[in-house]
Amino acid sequence: MPEGAAQTAPTEHDAHAAHGHSHDATWKLAIGAIGIVFGDIGTSPLYAFRETFDGHHKLTLDTMHIMGVISLMFWSMMVVVTLKYVTIIMRADNKGEGGSLALLALISRSSGNPKRWTQGIVLLGVFATALFYGDSMITPAVSVLSAVEGLAVAAPGFSRLVLPIAVVILVLLFSIQRTGTSRVGTLFGPIMLFYFLTIATLGTLSLIQTPTILHALLPHHAFLFLAADPVKGFLALGSVVLAVTGAEALYADMGHFGRKPIRISWLWFVLPALILNYMGQGALLMREGHAALRSPFYMLAPEVLQFPLVILATMAAVIASQAVISGAFSVTQQAIQLGFVPRLRIEHTSASTAGQIYIPLINWALMIMVILLVLAFQTSSNLTAAYGIAVTGAMLIDNCLLAVVLFSLWKWKKRYAIPLLAIFFTVDLAYFAANLTKVPDGGWFPLFIGFLVFTLLTTWSKGRQLMINRLRESAMPIKIFIDSAASTATRVPGTAVFMTSTPEGVPHALLHNLKHNKVLHERVILLTVKIKDVPYVPDEHRMIVDDLGRGFHRMILAYGFMQEADVPAALKQAGACGAEFKMMETSFFLARQTLLPSSRPGMMIWREKLFAWMLRNAESAMEFFRLPTNRVVELGSQVEI
C-alpha cells in the first residue's frame, strides 16, 4: 500500500480544529482510517492463506502445517505491523506526514550534514518509492481479481466471466478518477467497517467449531513448522508475507488521519478481525481438508451468503485499489516537488480539499499496466507470485531509514536500538529472500518496474542539477547587470516577472528579452520558487523579497512538498515590491531550455538523451505554477550538460 494513499480523508489538523482533542473526533478519524488505510491489508484474507497451501510451493495440508502458518501470520502482524510500523516508525513523522519521501526529507533536514546521506540512504529511499509504483500496479489487479473469482465458488457457471468482469470493474475504477473521490470516500468507512465485521463473524463461527485452532497463537507452532521442514517453511514465507502487505500504508497515511486514530483502528478493530478470519480459515481446512482449499475465504460463508460476500469483497477490493491509485497521485506530486519527476499536469478534484488531486498521465498508465497484468497472469494465484517482492523490498529499505532515524535523529542507545533492528532485519530479510524465489514466476515484474522508475527518477534529479549548475556557471552577476543595463535600456510601464530556478545571477530569459526587445519594465521581479523539505510552509513564511534597486526585486517563494505552487495567488499577497500586483499589467517570462547532449562529465550520453526527452515532455511551467495563459512569454535557449 502506498505512500500518501488516502486523499479523501479529513486531516488530523482539520479534526482538531473542529472538535478539539475530543474523544469523538479521534474515533471519527479511526473509522475513516478503517475505510482508507486498511483496504490493502484487509483484502489479504481473500488469497494469503489459500496461496500458502495451494500456491507455487504447496504445503502438506495437516494440523501441524495449518497451525504453523497461522502462527507465522499472527506473529508477522505483531512484529512487522504492530511493533515496527504502528509503535516505532509512525513516531518518525515529518511535520505530521509519513512515507519514504517524507522520511527522506526529514533525515536530510535533521542531519547536520545532508550530503552525508546523498549516495546511500537517499538512493535507497528513492528506490523504495520506485518499488511502490510496481506495487500500485499489482494491488488493484490481484485484489479485484481475487474478489471476482468468488463468482466461480458461488456460481460455477459464471467462472468464464471472471476475467471480463474484473477488467470492466478496473476500467470503471480508473475512469471515475477524474471526477474525484470525495463522495465515494464518505462510503469507504462504513463499507470497510461492515466488511471487517463480516469476516470477523465468519471466522469466529468457524473457530467455535474447531477451538483447538486458538493454540496457533502460541509462537512455538511457527518454530515447529519451520524446524520440521526448513526448505518448504522458508518457501512458504513468500506467501505468508501476503498477510502483511499494506502495512507500510499505516505510515504513509499518517498525515491524513494522525498517529492515534490509526493505532486505535489497527489494535482494536482491524487486527482482531484479520486474526479471527485467518483462524477461521485454518479451522475450516482442519475440518474439511482439500475440499475447502479452492477458496477457504468464501467457503467460510454458507452457500446462500456466498454471492453477497462476493459483492462485499469486490467493494472492499475496489476501495483498496482506490487508495493505491490516489496514493500514486500523492507520491508523484511529492516526487515532482522534491525534484525527482518532471512537471506533470495535476488537476484538483475538490475546491475545498487540496489533497484531492488527479494526474491523467499516471492514471491512464496505471490502468493500462493493471489490465495487461490481469490479462497476462489470468488468475490471482499467478499474480500473487508477482506480489510481495515490491512490498518486502520497501519494508527492508524502511529498516535502513529507521536505523538512521534511531541513531542519528533520536540518538537511541545501541543496547536498545541494535537488538530491535536485528529483529526487524531478520524478519524482513527472510521474507525478501523467500520472495526472491518467485522472481521467475512473476516477481520480475515489480523489480523491472522498480528499476525502470528508479532510472527515470535519478536521471531527472541528476540532469536537473547539472542543468542548474551549467546555467549558474554562465549567469551574469545581477549587480553588474543592473548598473549597466538599467541606466541605458528603455523602461516601459508594467511589471515583468522572470521565473528562474536559481536565486543567483541574471535569468537567461531576462538577457534574451533585453537582447531582442531592447526594453525593461518599470518593475522587474526575479522570482524563484523553492520547495522545502517539510510538507507545508505557512503563509507568513511564504515570501522573501530583496530590493535590488532601480526597480529590480529578488523574490523567493517557499512551498512545502505537499503544497501546490500558485504564483499569482502569492503575488497578490506581496506588499514589499511597491504597488499592488495587477495581473493584466504583469507579464511572466519563462525560459524553455533545449538540451544538447555532450561529452562533458556528468551523465552518460543515453541518460542525457533520456533527460532531454523528459524535459521536452514536461508540463509547461505556465500551467504548473498556475500563471495566466495570456500573460506568459516563453524564450528559448540551448544548454549543454
Residue pairs with C-beta under 8 A, 6 or more apart in sequence:
1 37
1 39
1 40
1 41
1 135
1 139
1 245
1 246
1 247
1 248
1 249
1 252
1 320
1 323
1 324
1 327
2 132
2 135
2 136
2 248
2 249
2 252
2 323
2 324
2 327
2 328
2 330
2 331
3 98
3 99
3 100
3 101
3 102
3 129
3 132
3 248
3 252
3 327
3 330
3 331
3 334
4 97
4 99
4 252
4 253
4 255
4 256
4 327
4 330
4 331
4 334
5 36
5 37
5 249
5 252
5 253
5 323
5 324
5 326
5 327
5 330
6 32
6 33
6 36
6 37
6 253
6 256
6 257
6 323
6 326
6 327
7 181
7 256
7 326
7 329
7 330
7 353
7 355
7 356
7 357
8 36
8 181
8 182
8 184
8 185
8 186
8 188
8 326
8 353
8 356
9 29
9 32
9 33
9 35
9 36
9 185
9 253
9 256
9 257
10 28
10 29
10 32
10 256
11 255
11 256
11 257
11 258
11 355
12 29
12 96
12 255
12 256
12 257
12 258
12 261
13 96
15 25
15 26
15 28
15 29
15 258
16 25
18 25
19 25
19 28
26 260
26 261
26 264
27 261
27 264
29 257
29 258
29 261
30 257
30 261
30 262
30 264
30 265
30 269
31 189
31 190
31 193
31 265
32 188
32 189
32 257
32 261
33 253
33 257
33 261
33 262
33 265
34 189
34 192
34 193
34 196
34 265
34 269
34 270
35 185
35 187
35 188
35 189
35 190
35 191
35 192
35 193
35 319
36 185
36 188
36 189
36 253
36 256
36 257
36 319
36 323
37 249
37 250
37 253
37 257
37 262
37 265
37 323
38 192
38 196
38 246
38 249
38 265
38 266
38 270
39 188
39 192
39 246
39 316
39 319
39 320
39 321
39 322
39 323
40 139
40 143
40 245
40 246
40 249
40 320
40 323
40 324
41 81
41 243
41 244
41 245
41 246
41 247
41 249
41 270
41 274
42 192
42 195
42 196
42 246
42 270
42 273
42 274
42 316
42 320
43 143
43 146
43 147
43 313
43 316
43 317
43 320
44 242
44 243
44 244
44 245
44 246
44 274
45 199
45 243
45 274
45 277
45 278
45 281
45 297
46 143
46 146
46 147
46 150
46 297
46 313
46 317
46 380
47 142
47 146
47 242
47 297
47 380
47 381
47 384
48 73
48 239
48 240
48 242
48 243
48 278
49 69
49 73
49 243
49 278
49 281
49 282
49 296
49 297
50 281
50 293
50 294
50 295
50 296
50 297
50 381
51 239
51 242
51 381
51 384
52 59
52 69
52 236
52 239
52 240
52 242
53 59
53 61
53 65
53 69
53 285
53 293
54 293
54 294
54 381
55 239
55 381
55 384
55 385
56 238
56 385
56 438
56 441
57 232
57 235
57 236
57 238
57 239
57 437
59 65
59 69
59 232
59 236
61 285
61 289
61 290
61 293
63 286
64 221
64 224
64 225
64 228
65 225
66 213
66 216
66 282
66 285
66 286
67 213
67 215
67 216
67 221
67 225
67 282
68 216
68 221
68 222
68 224
68 225
68 226
68 228
68 233
69 225
69 236
69 240
69 282
70 213
70 216
70 217
70 221
70 278
70 279
70 282
71 216
71 217
71 218
71 219
71 220
71 221
71 222
71 225
72 222
72 225
72 236
72 237
72 240
73 240
73 243
73 278
74 216
74 217
74 275
74 278
75 219
75 222
76 240
76 241
76 243
76 244
76 427
77 243
77 244
77 271
77 274
77 275
79 423
79 424
79 427
80 244
80 247
80 395
80 424
80 427
80 428
81 244
81 247
81 250
81 266
81 271
82 266
82 267
82 271
84 247
84 398
84 402
84 424
85 247
85 248
85 250
85 251
86 250
86 262
86 263
86 266
86 267
88 402
88 420
89 98
89 251
89 398
89 402
90 98
90 250
90 251
90 254
90 259
90 262
90 263
91 259
92 98
92 103
92 106
92 402
92 405
92 409
92 410
93 102
93 106
93 254
93 255
93 259
94 102
94 103
94 105
94 106
94 109
94 533
94 534
94 535
95 534
95 535
95 536
95 560
96 254
96 255
96 258
96 535
97 254
97 255
97 535
97 562
98 251
98 252
98 253
98 254
98 255
99 251
99 252
99 331
99 334
100 125
100 128
100 129
100 132
100 252
100 394
100 397
100 398
100 401
101 125
101 129
101 331
101 334
101 335
101 338
101 561
102 255
102 334
102 535
102 561
103 125
103 401
103 405
104 121
104 122
104 125
104 126
104 401
105 338
105 533
105 534
105 561
106 405
106 409
106 533
107 117
107 121
107 401
107 404
107 405
107 408
107 409
108 114
108 117
108 122
108 533
109 533
109 534
110 408
110 409
111 117
111 404
111 408
111 409
117 404
121 400
121 401
121 404
123 458
124 397
124 400
124 401
125 397
125 401
126 340
126 454
126 457
126 458
126 461
127 393
127 397
127 450
127 454
128 393
128 394
128 397
128 398
128 401
129 331
129 335
129 340
129 453
129 457
130 449
130 450
130 451
130 452
130 453
130 454
130 457
131 390
131 393
131 394
131 397
131 446
131 450
132 327
132 328
132 331
132 390
132 394
133 328
133 331
133 449
133 450
133 453
134 390
134 445
134 446
134 447
134 448
134 449
134 450
134 453
135 324
135 387
135 390
135 391
135 394
135 446
136 324
136 325
136 327
136 328
136 366
137 366
137 369
137 370
137 373
137 446
137 449
138 373
138 383
138 386
138 387
138 390
138 445
138 446
139 245
139 320
139 321
139 324
139 387
140 170
140 173
140 317
140 320
140 321
140 324
140 325
140 366
140 370
141 170
141 370
141 373
141 374
141 377
141 383
142 380
142 383
142 384
142 387
143 317
143 320
143 321
144 166
144 169
144 170
144 173
144 314
144 317
144 318
144 321
144 374
145 162
145 163
145 166
145 374
145 379
145 380
145 383
146 317
146 380
147 310
147 313
147 314
147 316
147 317
148 162
148 165
148 166
148 169
148 310
148 314
149 162
149 295
149 379
149 380
150 295
150 297
150 298
150 306
150 309
150 310
150 313
150 314
151 158
151 159
151 161
151 162
151 165
151 310
152 158
152 159
152 162
152 295
153 294
153 295
153 298
153 299
153 306
153 310
154 298
154 303
154 306
154 307
154 309
154 310
155 307
163 374
163 375
163 378
166 374
167 371
167 374
167 375
169 314
169 318
170 321
170 367
170 370
170 371
170 374
171 367
171 371
173 318
173 321
173 322
173 325
174 325
174 363
174 364
174 366
174 367
174 370
176 184
177 325
177 326
177 358
177 363
178 347
178 349
178 358
178 360
178 363
179 349
180 349
180 350
180 356
180 358
181 322
181 326
181 349
181 356
182 349
182 350
182 353
182 356
184 322
188 319
188 322
191 312
191 315
191 316
191 319
192 316
192 319
194 312
195 312
195 313
195 315
195 316
196 269
196 270
196 273
197 273
198 309
198 312
199 273
199 274
199 276
199 277
199 297
200 272
200 273
200 276
200 277
202 277
202 280
202 300
202 301
202 309
203 273
203 275
203 276
203 277
203 278
203 279
203 280
203 281
203 300
204 276
204 280
205 280
205 300
206 279
206 280
206 281
206 283
206 284
206 300
207 213
207 214
207 276
207 279
207 280
207 283
209 283
209 287
210 283
210 284
210 286
210 287
212 286
213 279
213 282
213 283
213 286
214 279
215 221
216 279
216 282
217 275
225 233
226 233
226 234
227 233
234 430
234 433
234 434
235 434
235 437
236 434
237 430
237 431
237 434
237 435
238 388
238 431
238 434
238 435
238 437
238 438
239 384
239 388
240 431
241 388
241 391
241 392
241 431
241 434
241 435
242 384
242 387
242 388
243 274
243 278
244 391
245 387
245 388
245 391
246 320
246 391
247 391
247 395
248 391
248 394
248 395
248 398
249 323
249 327
250 262
250 266
251 398
252 327
253 262
254 262
255 535
255 562
256 355
277 297
277 300
280 300
281 296
281 297
281 300
284 292
284 296
284 299
284 300
285 292
285 293
285 296
288 299
292 299
297 313
298 306
298 309
298 310
298 313
299 306
301 309
325 363
325 366
326 356
328 359
328 362
328 366
329 357
329 358
329 359
329 362
329 363
330 355
330 357
332 341
332 344
332 359
332 362
333 346
333 357
333 359
333 562
334 561
334 562
335 341
335 457
336 342
336 343
336 344
336 346
337 531
337 559
337 560
337 561
337 562
337 563
338 531
338 533
338 561
339 460
339 461
339 464
339 531
340 457
340 458
340 460
340 461
341 456
341 457
341 460
342 460
342 614
342 615
342 617
342 618
342 619
343 618
343 619
343 620
343 621
343 624
344 359
344 361
344 362
344 618
344 619
345 359
345 360
345 361
345 619
345 623
346 357
346 358
346 359
346 564
346 624
347 357
347 358
347 359
347 360
348 354
348 356
348 357
348 358
348 564
349 356
349 357
349 358
350 356
354 563
354 564
355 562
369 449
373 383
373 386
373 445
374 383
377 383
377 386
377 442
382 441
382 442
383 442
385 438
385 441
385 442
385 443
386 438
386 441
386 442
386 443
386 444
386 445
386 446
387 446
388 431
388 435
388 438
388 443
389 432
389 435
389 436
389 438
389 439
389 443
389 446
389 447
390 446
390 447
390 450
392 428
392 431
392 432
392 435
393 432
393 446
393 447
393 450
395 428
395 431
395 432
396 425
396 428
396 429
396 432
399 421
399 424
399 425
399 428
402 421
402 424
403 417
403 421
406 412
406 417
406 420
406 421
407 417
435 443
436 443
439 447
455 610
456 610
456 614
459 603
459 607
459 610
459 611
459 614
460 611
460 614
462 602
462 603
462 607
462 611
463 595
463 603
463 607
463 608
463 611
463 614
463 615
463 641
464 611
466 602
466 603
466 641
467 593
467 595
467 639
467 641
468 501
468 502
470 639
470 640
470 641
471 501
471 502
471 505
471 508
471 593
471 639
472 502
472 504
472 505
475 502
475 504
475 505
475 506
475 507
475 508
476 505
476 506
476 511
477 505
477 506
478 504
478 505
478 506
478 526
478 548
478 552
478 554
479 548
481 506
481 510
482 548
482 549
482 550
482 552
485 514
485 520
486 520
486 550
486 551
486 552
487 550
489 514
489 518
489 519
489 520
490 518
490 519
490 520
491 519
491 520
491 521
491 522
491 551
492 519
492 520
492 521
492 522
493 521
493 522
493 585
494 521
494 522
494 523
494 585
494 586
494 587
495 521
495 522
495 523
495 524
495 525
495 581
495 582
495 585
495 586
495 587
496 513
496 520
496 521
496 523
496 524
496 525
496 586
496 587
496 589
497 525
497 527
497 567
497 571
497 586
497 587
497 588
497 589
498 507
498 509
498 510
498 513
498 524
498 525
498 526
498 527
498 589
499 507
499 509
499 527
499 528
499 529
499 567
499 588
499 589
499 590
499 591
499 621
499 625
500 507
500 509
500 526
500 527
500 528
500 591
501 528
502 528
503 526
503 528
503 530
503 554
503 556
506 526
507 526
507 589
507 591
508 591
508 635
508 637
509 589
509 590
509 591
509 635
510 524
510 526
510 589
512 591
512 635
512 637
513 589
513 633
513 635
514 520
516 635
520 551
521 551
521 587
522 551
523 551
523 553
523 577
523 578
523 579
524 551
524 552
524 553
525 553
525 555
525 577
526 548
526 552
526 553
526 554
526 555
527 555
527 556
527 557
527 567
528 554
528 555
528 556
528 557
529 556
529 557
529 559
529 565
529 567
529 625
530 556
530 557
530 558
530 559
531 558
531 559
531 560
531 561
531 565
532 558
532 559
532 560
532 561
533 561
534 560
534 561
535 560
535 561
535 562
535 563
536 560
536 562
536 563
537 558
537 559
537 560
537 563
539 573
541 558
542 557
542 558
542 559
542 570
542 573
543 555
543 556
543 557
543 558
543 570
543 573
543 574
543 576
544 555
544 556
544 558
545 553
545 554
545 555
545 556
545 574
545 576
545 577
546 553
546 554
546 555
547 553
547 576
547 577
548 554
553 576
553 577
555 574
555 577
557 565
557 567
557 570
559 565
564 626
565 624
565 625
565 626
566 625
566 626
567 588
567 625
567 626
567 627
568 583
568 626
568 627
568 628
569 626
571 581
571 586
572 580
572 581
574 581
583 628
583 631
584 631
586 631
587 631
587 632
587 633
588 622
588 627
588 628
588 631
588 632
588 633
589 632
589 633
589 634
589 635
590 620
590 621
590 622
590 632
590 633
590 634
590 635
591 634
591 635
591 636
591 637
592 634
592 635
592 636
592 637
593 615
593 636
593 637
593 638
593 639
594 636
594 637
594 638
594 639
595 608
595 611
595 612
595 615
595 638
595 639
595 640
595 641
596 638
596 639
596 640
596 641
597 605
597 608
597 609
597 612
597 640
597 641
598 608
598 640
598 641
599 605
600 640
600 641
602 608
602 641
603 611
603 641
608 641
611 641
620 634
621 627
622 629
622 632
622 634
